[in-house]
Amino acid sequence: MTNPTALKAEQASQWQAGAPVRLQRAELIEKHWGSISSELLSRARLVAGARLLDVGTGHGEPALAGARIVGPTGHVIGVDLSQDMLEAARARAADAGIENVTWVEQDAEELDLRAGTFDAAVSRNSMMFLPRPERAMRRVLEHLRPGGRFVVGVVGPEETQEQWTMTVDAIVTSLGIPPPPRGKLGEPGVYSLSSAEVLTSLLERAGYVDVRIELEELVYDFAMPEEVVTWHEINPTIVGLIAGRSEPDVRAAWRAVVKAARTRIDPDGHVRIPSQMIYAVGQRSS
């Protein structure tokens, strides 16, 4: 059984180590995941003057996108386990001149802000890493006003994530190593919540009403095959696969990724790979 405290400490360490690179590549991240923020905020029915909670905000998204919607009469609180990631979020907010956001270092499973004061809450690709997501969902519910919505976005099943499987297959073949273990439902990691049934059950048990699940296609549009490498260089699992390898081996592995991406190149030079996102919406009873 997963030790929640140890797991969170390990995750915080990983995110803190990767925070500087994520800040440097925030524009690339938002190129591919900005549409996820738009989908979340649209389903949250966010309006000017609203109060928004972003759970697992990372380098500040969708908090910053939400701040633009709620405007100066509204406010956003972005929560994350990693102080270094929050520093990256603060830097991005300062660069954008956005002042209606507060950044808070907290554990989503122990959320402790002002209960019953948020009109909506969102979470982009973060809930699946929690050892006890139902507990976090319950804490978010307590912070929503009656009628408030919580919108969760997570990746679909592993077989729908072709850009990921293509990259991993190329690397492990090049290095002659076994592939990483496949993600399992209910086991903290990328694919722990990749099921409409699991998400529905968790939200309903946490006390949400009118739970709704929607599957949407997300197309990764890489400007060139080499961008596939740039995208995956910041992934902790990929970093673990190549850790300790010689420089020639690492370069060969990335060349293998580029070669695989070139088999999917479009006439304009882009590499477009479809994937699936799952959006879950739950509401606090009025």
Backbone as a ProteinNet text record, in pm:
[ID]
protein_1_A
[PRIMARY]
MTNPTALKAEQASQWQAGAPVRLQRAELIEKHWGSISSELLSRARLVAGARLLDVGTGHGEPALAGARIVGPTGHVIGVDLSQDMLEAARARAADAGIENVTWVEQDAEELDLRAGTFDAAVSRNSMMFLPRPERAMRRVLEHLRPGGRFVVGVVGPEETQEQWTMTVDAIVTSLGIPPPPRGKLGEPGVYSLSSAEVLTSLLERAGYVDVRIELEELVYDFAMPEEVVTWHEINPTIVGLIAGRSEPDVRAAWRAVVKAARTRIDPDGHVRIPSQMIYAVGQRSS
[TERTIARY]
83.3	0	87.7	49.2	126.8	127	244.9	256.5	235.7	120.9	90.3	197.3	248.3	347.1	475.1	524.6	647.6	629	512.9	486.5	483.7	416.5	407.8	543.2	625.2	759.2	840.9	827.4	898.7	848.5	715.3	658.2	702.7	698.9	740	884.6	968.9	1109.4	1124.9	1047.8	1053.7	1009.8	898.2	846.2	939.9	998.5	1091.5	1215	1263.3	1379.8	1348.3	1226.1	1189.2	1132.4	1111	1046.5	1120.3	1254.2	1322.6	1302.6	1309	1291.5	1147.3	1053.2	913.1	884.9	950.2	934.1	990.5	1107.3	1167.7	1080.7	1010.4	932.8	781.8	744.8	602.1	524.9	586.8	518.1	487.6	582.4	560.6	451.5	454.8	352.6	214	202.5	71.3	28.8	125.3	90.8	11.7	57.1	-7.8	-121.1	-113	-212.5	-302.8	-277.3	-361.6	-507.4	-532.7	-671.6	-739.5	-660.2	-717.4	-768.8	-689.7	-733.9	-864	-872.3	-993.6	-1114.4	-1095.5	-1205.2	-1248.4	-1151.9	-1183.3	-1260.8	-1211.6	-1272.6	-1410.6	-1427.5	-1559.8	-1659.9	-1620.4	-1710.2	-1735.6	-1642.5	-1662.1	-1759.5	-1792.6	-1884.2	-1834.4	-1706.4	-1642.2	-1685.6	-1711.9	-1754.7	-1674.7	-1682.5	-1614.8	-1662.9	-1569.5	-1602.6	-1604.2	-1584.4	-1591.5	-1463.6	-1474.6	-1358.9	-1332	-1206	-1166.8	-1054.7	-1062.9	-957.7	-896.1	-762.6	-688.8	-607.1	-642.5	-580.5	-468.7	-345.6	-231.3	-191.8	-175.3	-155.9	-22.6	77.8	206.8	267.6	300.3	360.8	255.2	132.9	32.2	-82.8	-112.5	-224.4	-315.5	-447.6	-517.9	-542.3	-472	-497.5	-484.3	-376.6	-354.6	-458.8	-494.7	-600.2	-731.9	-758.9	-881.3	-880.8	-762.3	-752	-790.7	-760.1	-796.5	-948.5	-1014.4	-1160.2	-1231	-1189.5	-1260.6	-1230.7	-1119.3	-1089	-1056.9	-1043.1	-1001.1	-1101.7	-1227.8	-1327.7	-1335.9	-1264.4	-1260.5	-1124.1	-1108.8	-980.5	-960.7	-833.9	-796.6	-693.6	-707.4	-605.5	-552.2	-421.7	-355.8	-281.1	-311.3	-253.4	-163.3	-46.4	42.3	126.8	174.7	257.3	402	443.9	583.2	601.6	681.8	709.9	785.3	873.1	948.1	856.7	757.7	661.9	580.9	546.8	472.7	557.5	687.7	775.3	774.3	770.1	758.8	626.7	519.2	388.3	390.8	453.3	463.5	539	646.1	725.1	642.5	564.7	481.8	372.6	314	211.5	270.2	389.1	454.6	484.6	535	566.4	441.7	327.7	202.4	127.1	177	109.6	-22.8	-34.7	-158.1	-143.9	-235.6	-223.6	-335.8	-438.1	-553.2	-542.7	-420.3	-396.1	-311.8	-348.4	-268.6	-218.5	-90.4	-29.6	-8.7	-55.1	-53	8.4	108.2	168.7	86.3	12.4	-70.7	-85.3	-114.2	-146.3	-295	-328.4	-468.3	-555	-495	-573.2	-598.5	-526.9	-543.8	-580.6	-648.5	-681.1	-746	-691	-740.4	-736.3	-838.7	-854	-984.7	-1052.5	-1182.4	-1292.3	-1352.8	-1455.2	-1576	-1635.6	-1760.1	-1749.1	-1629.1	-1612.3	-1578.6	-1566.2	-1526.9	-1645.9	-1654.4	-1761.1	-1730.5	-1601.9	-1561.3	-1420.5	-1389.6	-1254.1	-1219.5	-1091.1	-1044.2	-915.1	-883	-757.8	-715.8	-597.2	-547.5	-434	-462.8	-359.6	-280.5	-351.8	-281.9	-348.4	-480.2	-550.5	-505.8	-460.9	-424.3	-298.8	-222.3	-99.7	-123.6	-243.9	-271.9	-297.3	-243.9	-270.2	-414.2	-478.5	-617	-700.8	-730.1	-801.7	-941.3	-1008.3	-1142.4	-1136.3	-1033.4	-1015.5	-997.5	-914.5	-893.5	-1023	-1098.4	-1224.8	-1322.2	-1321.1	-1408.8	-1367.3	-1236.1	-1187	-1222.3	-1210.9	-1249.1	-1397.5	-1480	-1624.9	-1656.5	-1586.5	-1611.3	-1578.1	-1491.7	-1452.1	-1539.8	-1628.5	-1717.7	-1842.5	-1893.3	-2023.6	-2132.4	-2252.2	-2361	-2379.9	-2386.3	-2398.5	-2265.7	-2155.2	-2023.5	-1979.8	-1896.7	-1854.8	-1706.1	-1675.3	-1536.2	-1518.2	-1421	-1395.5	-1254.3	-1246.6	-1120.1	-1086.1	-963	-915.3	-801.2	-812.9	-706.6	-690	-573.2	-550.2	-632.3	-664.5	-736.5	-645.2	-697.9	-619.8	-491	-392.7	-260.6	-266.6	-358.9	-365.8	-413	-465.4	-508	-399.1	-284.9	-176.4	-61.7	-85	10.6	144.8	143.2	271	359.3	295.6	369.2	424.4	338.6	382.8	487.5	472.4	572.5	709.1	711.3	836.9	901.1	821.2	874.1	926.5	849.7	893.1	1026.7	1041.5	1166.5	1284.4	1264.2	1373.3	1415.2	1317.5	1354.4	1416	1370.5	1429.9	1573.9	1595.4	1730.3	1825.3	1778.3	1864.4	1870.8	1780.5	1776.9	1735.6	1637.8	1589.7	1441.5	1389.3	1246.2	1166.7	1044.6	960.9	919	883	834.2	703.5	668	540.8	423.5	325.5	205.2	129.4	70.5	-8.2	-131.9	-170.9	-287.3	-391.3	-516.9	-625.5	-615.8	-629.8	-627.7	-489.9	-385.7	-248.1	-190	-151.5	-109.2	-12	-46.5	34.7	-49.6	9.4	-56.2	-193	-205.7	-328.8	-418.9	-399.4	-476.6	-624.6	-659	-799.3	-850.4	-783.8	-817.7	-937.8	-1046.4	-1168.2	-1288.1	-1388.4	-1510.6	-1577.6	-1576.1	-1642	-1571.7	-1438.4	-1362.5	-1386.5	-1379.6	-1400.5	-1541.1	-1639.5	-1778.4	-1795.2	-1742.7	-1755.7	-1688.1	-1567.8	-1494.2	-1569.3	-1615.8	-1685.2	-1816.1	-1889.2	-2016.6	-1994.1	-1894.3	-1865.4	-1816.8	-1752	-1704.3	-1816.5	-1935.1	-2050.8	-2099.4	-2043.8	-2086.6	-2216.4	-2291.1	-2414.6	-2401	-2493.6	-2495.7	-2359.2	-2298.3	-2166.6	-2179.3	-2091.5	-2094.6	-1952.9	-1939.2	-1809	-1814.1	-1708.9	-1699.8	-1559.9	-1553.6	-1427.6	-1403.8	-1285	-1252.8	-1118.6	-1106	-979.1	-887.4	-762	-657.8	-550.6	-524.8	-424.1	-295.7	-188.9	-57.2	-3.4	21.2	68.2	213.7	304.4	446.7	493.9	562.7	603.9	703	774.7	873.5	900	958	983.9	1067.9	1163.6	1250.8	1173.9	1058	980	922.9	908.1	864	966.5	1092.9	1199.3	1192.2	1181.1	1174.4	1058.1	947.2	828.8	852.6	915.7	930.6	1053.5	1143	1260.5	1224.6	1104.4	1065.1	976.9	955.6	869.6	949.8	907.2	985.1	1010.1	912.3	930.4	1037.6	1033.6	1134.7	1272.6	1278.1	1405.5	1461.7	1371.8	1416.2	1468.9	1410.8	1455.3	1598	1633.8	1765.9	1868.3	1822.6	1914.1	2030.8	2150.6	2269	2324.1	2259.7	2308.8	2419.5	2504.9	2612	2554	2628.9	2582.6	2556.4	2644.9	2616.2	2485.5	2458.9	2334.9	2212.1	2221	2108.4	2081.9	2187.6	2170.3	2109.7	2152.4	2097.3	1948.9	1912	1771.6	1684.8	1733.2	1654.5	1648.5	1757.6	1751.6	1647.1	1633	1531.9	1391	1371.3	1241.2	1211.9	1310.6	1292.3	1260.5	1331.1	1306.9	1164	1116.6	978.9	879.1	908.2	817.2	811.8	923.9	927.7	836.2	804.6	713.2	570.5	546.1	411.2	404.9	505.3	512.6	409.9	348.2	251.7	323.9	256.1	320.9	378.7	320.4	371.3	486	530.4	642.3	602.4	474.5	427.7	405.4	409.1	375.1	253.4	139.2	14.5	-29.7	-42.7	-74.8	-195.7	-305.8	-425.2	-411.1	-478.8	-485	-622	-645.8	-776.6	-761.9	-851.7	-865.7	-1002.1	-1005.7	-1132.3	-1161.7	-1280.2	-1323.8	-1439.9	-1424.8	-1528.9	-1577.9	-1709.3	-1769.7	-1861.2	-1838.4	-1926.5	-1967.6	-2081.8	-2136.8	-2170.9	-2152.7	-2198.8	-2348	-2423.4	-2568.4	-2604.6	-2710.8	-2754.3	-2822.5
-119.2	0	125.5	225.2	347.4	425.5	469.2	556.8	699.8	764.2	896.5	1001.1	1000.7	1101.5	1087.5	964	939.8	971.8	934.1	960	1109.8	1185.1	1329.7	1396.9	1349.6	1405.5	1380.1	1259.2	1226.3	1312.1	1328	1409	1554.6	1608.5	1747.5	1767.4	1669.6	1677.7	1679.1	1595.2	1589.4	1721.4	1775	1900	2016.5	2016.6	2123.8	2119.4	1999.9	1986.6	2031.7	2008.9	2043	2181.9	2255.1	2386.8	2485.1	2499.4	2596.5	2568.4	2439.9	2405	2428.8	2399	2422.4	2571.1	2654.6	2798.4	2840.1	2786.6	2818.7	2773.6	2660.5	2603.3	2620.3	2719.8	2742.9	2770.6	2843.8	2875	2747.6	2654.8	2527.5	2446.7	2444.5	2370.7	2425.6	2557.9	2617.3	2602.6	2590.3	2562.7	2432.6	2331.1	2200.4	2182.2	2248.2	2226.9	2347.7	2457.7	2575.7	2548.3	2463.2	2431	2353.5	2278.7	2208.4	2310.6	2415.1	2521.5	2583.3	2609.3	2669.1	2579.2	2448.9	2354	2351	2352.1	2349.6	2473.7	2590.6	2715.9	2733.8	2686.3	2693.1	2607.1	2486.4	2397.7	2447.6	2525.6	2583	2699.7	2747.4	2861	2984.8	3010.2	3121.2	3253.8	3351.9	3484.3	3591.3	3713.9	3826.2	3840	3865.1	3884	3756.8	3642.8	3514.6	3487.2	3392.5	3342.7	3199.7	3177.4	3049.2	2987	2855.8	2778	2685.5	2692.6	2604.4	2506.6	2378.7	2274.7	2206.4	2217	2162.6	2254.9	2381.6	2484.9	2476.1	2410.9	2398.6	2534.5	2559.3	2687.5	2796.2	2770.6	2875.7	2862.5	2740.4	2721.4	2609.4	2631.4	2738	2866.1	2884.5	3000.2	3131.9	3146.9	3273.4	3295.8	3189.5	3202.2	3239.6	3180.6	3213.7	3356.2	3404.5	3541.2	3643.1	3613.8	3704.9	3710.5	3599	3594.9	3664.6	3636.4	3693.7	3841.6	3888.8	4030.7	4087.9	4220.4	4285.9	4274	4244.8	4229.4	4086.5	3995.4	3856.6	3822.7	3697.9	3656.6	3506.5	3468.5	3329.1	3290.4	3169.7	3113	2986.8	2984.1	2867.5	2792.1	2664.7	2581.5	2476	2455.5	2349.5	2300.1	2176.9	2114.4	2163.5	2214.7	2252.8	2404.2	2450.8	2593.1	2644.3	2562.4	2605.5	2624.4	2537.3	2555.4	2682.8	2712.5	2836	2959	2950.4	3061.6	3083.1	2974.4	2985.9	3052	3015.7	3076.8	3226.2	3262.6	3404.7	3483.6	3423.3	3490.2	3510.9	3411.8	3424.7	3529	3533.9	3633.3	3774	3791.3	3923	3965.9	3873.3	3904.9	3946.7	3885.4	3914.6	4032.2	4084.2	4195.9	4156	4029.2	3979.1	3984.8	4055.1	4077.9	4015.4	3963.7	3911.2	3761.5	3716.1	3575.2	3566.6	3473.2	3442.2	3299.4	3279.5	3146.7	3089.5	2966.1	2905.2	2766	2740.9	2607.9	2523.2	2428.1	2339.1	2204.6	2105.5	1971.2	1968.6	1927.5	1926.2	1837.6	1733	1642.9	1702.7	1810.5	1876.9	2023.4	2053.7	2190.8	2265.8	2383.4	2459.4	2608.4	2654.2	2795	2842.3	2935.1	2979.7	2893.3	2808.7	2716.7	2792.9	2736.1	2789.7	2923.8	2957.7	3092.1	3093.7	2976.8	2974.1	2941.2	3013.9	2988.7	2866.5	2838.2	2724.3	2682	2557.1	2504	2421.9	2421	2343.7	2272.6	2168.7	2096	2038.1	2076.9	2033.2	1932	1808.4	1702.8	1697.1	1699	1689.6	1593.3	1579.9	1495.3	1350.2	1305.9	1164.9	1126.4	1226.5	1196.1	1181.9	1212.3	1208.1	1064.6	1028.1	893.6	876.6	988.5	981.3	1090.9	1074.7	1179.6	1208.5	1104.8	1128.7	1225.8	1211.4	1301.6	1445.7	1463.4	1596.9	1652.7	1569.7	1614.1	1660	1588.4	1625.5	1760.3	1781.1	1908.5	2024	2000.5	2103.7	2135.6	2031.8	2050.6	2143.4	2124.9	2207.3	2354.3	2380.6	2518	2586.2	2509.6	2567.1	2627.8	2731.5	2784.3	2688.5	2692.5	2610.3	2636.2	2530.4	2543	2554.7	2566.6	2578.5	2450.8	2464.6	2350.3	2320.2	2191.6	2145.6	2071.7	2117.8	2056.7	1998.2	1868.3	1795.5	1752.1	1778.4	1730.3	1632.6	1513.1	1412.4	1349.5	1289.5	1224.1	1096	1059.5	935.9	815.5	694	571.3	573.8	494.9	496.4	468.5	382.9	349.7	468.1	574.4	693.1	800.3	773.3	873.2	834.7	847.8	798.2	872	1001.2	1074.2	1021.1	973.5	916.2	778.5	690.1	553.9	552.7	641.5	650.6	687.4	783.3	830.7	724.1	663.6	561	441.7	397.2	282.1	309.9	430.7	464.8	465.8	519	529.5	392.1	310.2	181.2	88.6	99.3	18	61.1	191.9	243.7	204.5	212.7	184.3	35.9	-44.1	-186.2	-215	-139.1	-154.6	-189.1	-246.9	-274.9	-146.4	-145.5	-24.9	-2.3	120.6	146.1	72.1	42.1	-26.2	53.9	-14.1	53.8	112.2	228.8	291.8	210.5	212.4	135.3	227.2	196	270.5	259	371.5	371.9	375.6	367	372.4	508	592	729.4	736.3	816.1	828.1	882.8	894.3	960	900.4	767.6	701.8	652.9	701.1	649.5	684	793.1	835.5	832.7	756.4	755.1	666.3	690.7	611.7	695.2	701.4	775.3	717	585.5	520.2	553.2	550.1	580.6	724.3	817.6	958.4	983.3	924	940.9	890.1	772	712.9	799	847.1	928.6	1057.3	1125.9	1252.2	1231.8	1128.7	1104.9	1064.8	982.2	944	1063.4	1158.3	1278.6	1376.8	1352.5	1436.5	1527	1515.2	1601.2	1549.1	1640.9	1605.6	1646.3	1595.7	1627.4	1602.4	1491.3	1458.3	1424.6	1483.1	1464.1	1439.2	1344.2	1309.9	1334.5	1396.3	1418.8	1382	1310.3	1273.1	1366.9	1422.6	1516.5	1481	1503.6	1482.2	1601.8	1574.5	1676	1638.9	1728	1701	1774.5	1698	1757.8	1798.5	1928.5	1981.4	2026.1	1933.9	1964.2	2032	2146	2223.7	2148.3	2054.6	1973.6	1849.3	1745.3	1623.4	1648.4	1741.7	1768.5	1824.4	1886	1940.8	1830.2	1711.1	1597.6	1571.2	1584.7	1568.1	1678.5	1802.6	1916.5	1901.5	1849.4	1829.3	1723.8	1614.7	1503.4	1513.9	1604.7	1621.9	1665.3	1720.2	1768.1	1667.1	1550.6	1450	1366.4	1358.3	1285.2	1138.3	1072.6	932.1	916.6	1003.6	1000.1	1030.6	1130.5	1164.8	1042.6	967	846.4	739.3	728.3	627.4	651.8	779.2	809.3	845.9	851.5	889.6	790.6	843.2	760.1	703.6	732.4	682	773.4	718.9	798.4	900.5	1006.4	1109	1051.8	965.2	905.5	825.3	752.2	673.5	764.4	871.9	965.2	1031	1074.4	1136.8	1037.7	912.9	810.2	787.4	789.5	769.9	882.9	1006.2	1118.3	1116	1072	1057.8	954.6	849.6	747.8	806.1	896	962.1	1048.7	1125.7	1210.8	1125.3	1013.7	924.5	871.4	833.8	784.6	894.9	1017.1	1128.5	1160.9	1142.2	1174.1	1083.1	966	876.4	930.2	1032.2	1087.5	1232.6	1276.7	1416.4	1448.7	1567.1	1615.1	1694.1	1721.2	1795.1	1930.2	1993.5	2124.4	2113.6	1991.4	1971.5	1948.4	1970.3	1948.4	1799.2	1764.8	1628.5	1641.4	1594.3	1607.1	1469.1	1457.1	1327.7	1343.7	1273.6	1286.7	1212.5	1262.3	1195.4	1223.6	1170.6	1187.9	1252.8	1346.6	1405	1366.4	1349.8	1323.3	1441.9	1498.8	1609.1	1562.1	1584.7	1547.4	1673.4	1689.3	1806.5	1760.1	1812.7	1785.2	1916.2	1914.6	2038	2020.3	2126.7	2125.3	2154.5	2078.9	2095.7	2236.2	2291	2428.1	2435.2
0	0	0	-80.6	-92.7	38.4	78.8	194.6	146.5	179.4	125.9	156.4	278	316.8	236.3	224.5	149.4	1.4	-53.3	-194.9	-223.4	-137.4	-159.8	-146.8	-55.3	-41.1	-167.7	-222.7	-346.2	-462.2	-471.9	-579.1	-567.5	-445.3	-424.8	-467.4	-436.6	-475.1	-626.6	-695.3	-841.5	-903.2	-853.4	-910.5	-881.1	-761.4	-728.2	-817.5	-844.1	-930.7	-1072.9	-1116.3	-1253.8	-1272	-1162.9	-1171.5	-1262.4	-1252	-1339	-1487.7	-1525.8	-1666.7	-1709.8	-1620.7	-1655.4	-1674.2	-1596	-1614.7	-1749.9	-1784.3	-1913	-2030	-2010.4	-2120.8	-2101.4	-2021.1	-1993.5	-2122	-2213.7	-2339.1	-2418.1	-2420.4	-2489.2	-2420.2	-2286.6	-2211.6	-2241.9	-2243.5	-2269.5	-2415.4	-2504.4	-2644.1	-2653.2	-2578.2	-2587.5	-2486.9	-2371.5	-2266.7	-2242	-2313	-2293.6	-2323.9	-2421.8	-2455.8	-2343.2	-2264.6	-2148.9	-2048.1	-2023.9	-1933.6	-1982.5	-2112.2	-2168.7	-2146.6	-2167.3	-2146.3	-1999.7	-1909.1	-1766.1	-1724.4	-1765.1	-1722.3	-1784.6	-1907.8	-1971	-1895.3	-1858.3	-1784.9	-1642.5	-1588.7	-1454.6	-1457	-1578.5	-1597.5	-1523.5	-1541.1	-1473.2	-1534.5	-1449.8	-1494.9	-1420.9	-1469.9	-1406	-1261.5	-1172.2	-1031.2	-949.2	-1012.4	-941.3	-862.8	-767.8	-693.6	-739.8	-782.9	-840.9	-759.8	-739.9	-674.9	-778.2	-792.7	-883.9	-800.6	-808.3	-726.3	-805	-754.1	-826.6	-940.2	-909.5	-1012.9	-1084.4	-1023.8	-1090.6	-1120.4	-1246.3	-1283.9	-1306.4	-1255.4	-1254.8	-1350.8	-1391.1	-1483.3	-1435.8	-1450.7	-1521.5	-1440	-1327.3	-1242.3	-1318.6	-1395.6	-1465.7	-1575	-1645.1	-1745.6	-1679.5	-1562	-1489.2	-1438.4	-1397.5	-1346.5	-1452.7	-1576.8	-1686.1	-1704.3	-1675.8	-1691.1	-1576.3	-1451.8	-1337	-1321.7	-1376.9	-1377.9	-1241.3	-1233.4	-1108.3	-995.1	-1026.2	-920.2	-868.9	-933.4	-889	-832.8	-790.5	-734.4	-755.4	-768.9	-789.1	-684.2	-630.6	-543.2	-608.6	-629.8	-687.1	-578.5	-563.6	-458.3	-519.1	-458	-504.7	-388.6	-402.5	-299	-304.3	-420.3	-441.7	-436.2	-342.9	-331.5	-454.5	-510.1	-627.6	-748.7	-762.8	-871.3	-850.8	-726.7	-698.2	-727.2	-705	-740.7	-891.7	-966.5	-1111.9	-1149.6	-1079.1	-1104.8	-1073.6	-962.9	-926.4	-1033.4	-1083.6	-1186.4	-1312.8	-1351.3	-1471.1	-1450.7	-1330.3	-1301.4	-1308.3	-1252.1	-1254.3	-1397.5	-1478.2	-1617.4	-1694.9	-1659.7	-1729.3	-1667.8	-1555	-1489.5	-1425.9	-1385.7	-1323.7	-1172.3	-1106.9	-963.3	-880.7	-945.5	-870.8	-844.8	-815.2	-783.2	-656.4	-569.6	-451	-464.3	-434	-446.2	-306.7	-285	-152.1	-159.4	-75.8	-67.2	29.2	-26.3	55	-13.8	68.1	22.7	-12.5	-134.5	-177.7	-89	-32.2	53.2	191.7	223.6	353.9	333.1	225.5	188.3	305.1	333.4	448.1	416.3	345.8	312.5	376.3	314.9	368.2	307.8	390.3	341.3	287.2	183.2	129.9	61.1	9.4	-47.6	-196.5	-259.6	-400.1	-490	-600.4	-697.8	-783.7	-800.1	-883.4	-846.2	-881.8	-863.4	-986.2	-1020.7	-1135.9	-1099.4	-1175.1	-1155.5	-1289.4	-1336.1	-1466.7	-1449.7	-1487.5	-1487.6	-1357.6	-1245.4	-1116.8	-1018.8	-1024.4	-927.3	-934.5	-1051.6	-1066.8	-990.3	-947.8	-873.8	-723.5	-677.2	-533.9	-486.7	-371.1	-318.6	-271.1	-232.7	-183.7	-251.6	-380.2	-453.5	-398.5	-346.1	-291	-173	-92.1	21.2	-27.1	-132	-187.2	-245.9	-315.7	-373.5	-265.1	-153.6	-42.5	17.6	27.9	80.6	-13.9	-144.6	-241.1	-227.3	-214.8	-200.5	-83.7	27.4	145.5	121.1	24.7	-3.6	-107.7	-171.6	-272	-208	-271.4	-232.3	-281.5	-224.2	-276.5	-426	-502.9	-647.8	-719.9	-644.4	-705.9	-773.9	-876	-957.4	-939.8	-942.7	-946.9	-1078.1	-1159.2	-1289.5	-1289.3	-1314	-1312.5	-1454.2	-1496.4	-1625.5	-1605.9	-1662.2	-1655.2	-1792.3	-1814.6	-1943.6	-1952.7	-2076.8	-2099.7	-2083.5	-2106.4	-2089.6	-2170.9	-2126.9	-2188.9	-2338.2	-2379.8	-2522.6	-2607.9	-2544.5	-2618.9	-2622.5	-2560.8	-2550.6	-2643.7	-2772.9	-2871.8	-2867.8	-2838.3	-2833.8	-2721.1	-2613.8	-2500.9	-2535.1	-2585.8	-2615.4	-2726.3	-2825.6	-2932.3	-2875.2	-2783.8	-2726.2	-2638.1	-2551.1	-2461	-2540.6	-2639.5	-2719.8	-2788.4	-2841.6	-2910.6	-2813.9	-2694.6	-2597.1	-2544.6	-2504.2	-2444.6	-2549	-2674	-2780.6	-2806	-2809.8	-2832.3	-2720.1	-2596.1	-2481.2	-2446.3	-2504.8	-2473.5	-2331	-2281.5	-2144.6	-2145.7	-2036.9	-2031.7	-2019.5	-2069.2	-2057.8	-1913.1	-1878.5	-1742.7	-1721.1	-1596.8	-1570	-1623.7	-1677.3	-1725.4	-1606.5	-1629.4	-1524.9	-1492.1	-1365	-1321.5	-1260.5	-1286.3	-1224.1	-1072.5	-1004.8	-859.4	-798.1	-881.9	-832.4	-870.9	-774.2	-804.9	-921.5	-1019.7	-1139.4	-1252.4	-1369.3	-1482.4	-1514.2	-1502.2	-1547.9	-1434.1	-1314	-1200.3	-1208.5	-1279.2	-1288.5	-1432.8	-1518.5	-1660.8	-1690.8	-1621	-1637	-1595.9	-1682.9	-1650.4	-1527	-1516.1	-1402.8	-1271.5	-1273	-1151.3	-1108	-1201	-1168.4	-1114.9	-1179.4	-1134.3	-992.3	-965.8	-833.4	-727	-754.9	-658.1	-625.5	-728.5	-706.9	-631.8	-667.1	-598.1	-453.4	-427.6	-289	-207.2	-274.7	-206.3	-176.4	-235.4	-203.5	-314	-432.9	-543.7	-605.1	-662.8	-732.6	-879.3	-960	-1103.7	-1169	-1136.5	-1191	-1339.8	-1417.5	-1562.5	-1613.1	-1705.5	-1763.6	-1913.9	-1966.9	-2110.1	-2159.6	-2270.9	-2334.5	-2452.6	-2461.1	-2568.3	-2629.8	-2759.2	-2826.3	-2802.6	-2773.3	-2764.3	-2864.9	-2960.2	-3061.9	-3026.5	-3006.1	-2986	-3122.7	-3139.7	-3267.7	-3251.7	-3279.8	-3268.9	-3397.7	-3384.3	-3501.1	-3589	-3530.1	-3601.7	-3518.2	-3576.9	-3498.1	-3373.8	-3381	-3266.7	-3146.9	-3171.5	-3060.7	-2972.5	-3026	-2945.4	-2834.4	-2867.4	-2767.5	-2663.8	-2708.8	-2617	-2519.2	-2568.6	-2485.2	-2378	-2414.3	-2320.7	-2230	-2259.1	-2174.4	-2032.2	-2013.3	-1880.1	-1806.6	-1866.8	-1804.1	-1704.7	-1578	-1477.4	-1511.9	-1571.9	-1607.8	-1715.3	-1815.4	-1921	-1863.2	-1776.4	-1711	-1638.5	-1572.9	-1502.5	-1596.4	-1716.1	-1812.2	-1859.6	-1875.9	-1930.7	-1822.7	-1697.1	-1588	-1579	-1564	-1547.7	-1676.5	-1789.6	-1918	-1970.6	-2050.8	-2109.1	-2207.2	-2231.1	-2324.9	-2463.8	-2516.1	-2647.5	-2647.5	-2538.6	-2530.7	-2527.2	-2451.3	-2441.4	-2576.1	-2642.3	-2774.8	-2873.4	-2865.7	-2955.1	-2926.3	-2798.8	-2761.2	-2815.4	-2802.4	-2853.8	-3006.1	-3071.7	-3217.7	-3257.9	-3177.2	-3205.9	-3194.6	-3098	-3083	-3205.7	-3248.5	-3366.3	-3489.6	-3504	-3617.8	-3614.9	-3496.7	-3485.3	-3519.1	-3472.5	-3499.9	-3649	-3717.1	-3860.8	-3942.3	-3890.5	-3962.9	-3959.6	-3876.3	-3863.7	-3909.8	-3983.2	-4022.7	-4131.2	-4119.4	-4217.2	-4327.1	-4437.4	-4546.8	-4505.4	-4403.2	-4360.1	-4260.5	-4231.7	-4140.5	-3996.5	-3963.8	-3827.1	-3800.9	-3674.8	-3632	-3540.9	-3587.8	-3512.2	-3463.8	-3332.3	-3274.1	-3182	-3209.8	-3125.8	-2993.9	-2893.9	-2763.8	-2704.4	-2586.8	-2523.3	-2385.9	-2357.5	-2224.6	-2168.4	-2037.1	-1967.5	-1876.7	-1889.9	-1804.9	-1717.1	-1588	-1492.8	-1422.3	-1416.8	-1351.5	-1240.4	-1122	-1008.5	-944.3	-877.5	-821	-673.7	-596	-459.1	-459.6	-384.1	-384.4	-337.9	-395.3	-364.7	-228.7
[MASK]
++++++++++++++++++++++++++++++++++++++++++++++++++++++++++++++++++++++++++++++++++++++++++++++++++++++++++++++++++++++++++++++++++++++++++++++++++++++++++++++++++++++++++++++++++++++++++++++++++++++++++++++++++++++++++++++++++++++++++++++++++++++++++++++++++++++++++++++++++++++++++++++

